[in-house]
């Protein structure tokens, strides 16, 4: 008989209840963050450019998982203006440099999911994921039990990253 192990993750309750509430309200967390610079710390916004911004992923795949999004609510990369695409590319480089400086990852996954079938959790607002990676950061838990271990809470990573991006 297989032994079932329980891993308690009380921090995930915010995600579960927050996702349900967001889905019912049909809001876009990226638009909410874009429109409320006075709530940057609460929304985990690290940097604001002219056309796009960098925000922490509240439910990261790994420590330091960032999102880069345009201010406009646009669903496809091809619908972005040249200025938006250019600034997003510059912000990818900025984010990579700041993550390297603080976290010293061995590499990165950088990607865009466009559309539901591509895995976009927010298909209406295109955004780029930047996920720092370290040798050995994948273990058996995701393979056998769909559990991911993230060694630092998002607010702690935000507090350490924010000074590197300036005001």
Residue, then its C-alpha position, 0 to 999 in steps of 0.5 A: x500500500x502506498x503511503x500518502x504524505x501531506x505537505x502543508x502549504x498555508x501560504x497557498x490559501x491566498x492563491x486559491x481564494x484570490x484566484x476564485x475572487x479574481x475569476x468572479x470579478x473578471x479583473x486583470x491583476x496586471x491592469x490593476x497593478x499598472x493603474x495603481x503606482x501608489x500600490x507598487x509595494x503591495x502589487x510587487x511592482x519592481x520597475x515602471x518604464x514608459x510602456x511596460x513594467x516589471x512585477x514579481x510573480x505572486x505564485x512563482x515557479x522559482x525564487x525571483x520569478x518575474x513578469x514583464x507586461x505592457x501597461x495596455x491590456x493586449x492579448x497578443x505579442x503581434x498587437x503590441x506597438x514597436x515601442x512596447x515590444x522594444x521596451x519589453x526587450x530592454x526590461x528583459x535584459x534589465x531584469x536578467x541583470x538584476x536577478x544575476x546580481x542578487x540571486x546568482x542563477x546559473x541560467x534563465x527560462x524566458x517565455x511568453x504563453x499566448x492563448x489558453x492552449x499555450x498555457x496562458x493563465x491570463x490570456x488577455x494581457x500578454x506578458x513575459x515570464x523570467x524564471x531564474x534557474x540553478x543547477x539542481x533546482x529540480x528535484x523529485x517532488x514536481x515529478x511524483x507529486x506536483x509539488x514545487x519548493x520555493x525557498x523564499x517567500x515572494x515578499x522577501x525576494x521583493x524586499x531584496x530586489x526592489x533597491x536594485x531597481x531604484x525608485 
